[in-house]
């Protein structure tokens, strides 16, 4: 893996900070939420950002599904506060059963 540039390191810090904050909120508010993980291609940032909320099972995922838009808005708002505009927030956060290694 190549080293990140200074700009990419700043982007990574922003994403990590926002992801950690949203993960803490989600664990408190959404039953069955296991973890939050993200993928990003820094040369295509912020369009390539994908935050994933992992759930422990299908019933927990199905119960949380109606709140997906609320969490997408929270991600968009948190990123905007850090100076990053997400053009289509619906593409940047997903609910899933898969983990980062899957």
N, C-alpha and C positions, 0 to 999 in steps of 0.2 A: 504494500500500500504506500502510495506516495505521500509526502508531507503536505499538509494543508497550508495554503497561503495565509497571510494575516487576515485578509477579508473573509476567507473561508472559516478560519478559526473563530472570528467574531460571529459569523452566521451560526456556527455549531453551538457556540455559547448561548446565543439567543434561543435556538431551538431546544437545547437541553434544559434551559431555565423554564421555558414555557411548558415543555413536556412534563417536567417534574411537578410544577404547580398544578397542572391539569390532572395528572395522575393522583396526586394527593386529594384533590377535590372529588374526583370520580370514585376513588376507593371509599370515601366517606359517604357518597350519595347513591352509588349504584351497587346493589347487591350482586355478588358474583363476578365483579370486575377483578381480574388478576393483576394485570400490569399494563403499562403504556410503553410502547416502543415505536421508533420512527426509522424511516429510511429517507435519504435525501441525496440528490446528485448536486453538489455545490455549484457546478458550472451552469446548472439550470434552475437555481434557487430564485424565487420561492416556489415556482410552479411544480417542482419535482418533490416537494415536501409531502410525505404521507405519514401521518400519525395514526397508530393502530391501538385501539383499546381491546385488549385480549380478555375474553370471558372464559370461565371455567367449564361451562356446559351450554348446550343449546337452549334450555329453558331460561337461563340467565340472559343469554344473548337476545332471545325473543322478547323478554320482559323489558329490556333496555332499548330496543329498537325504536319505539316511539319518541325517545328523547335524543335521537341522533342529531337532528337539526339544532337542538339547543346546544349540544356540545360542539358542533361545527361552528356555531356563532361565537361560543366562548373562545375557541381556538383563534378565530379570525380577530376578535377583539383583543385578545392577549398579544397576538403578533403585531397588530396595529399599534398598540401601546409601546412596542419595542421598535416601531418605525418600519415594519415590514407589512406590505399590503398583499393579501391573498386575493387574487382575482376571482377565483371560483372556490369558495370555502368548502363546497360539497365534495371536491376532489381531494381535500387535504386531511380528512379524518374519516376513518372507517371503524366499525365494530367488527370483530372477528373472533374465531375460536383458535386461529393459528398463532403460534409463537414466532419469535424472531428467527429461530433455527429451522422452522418448517418450510 
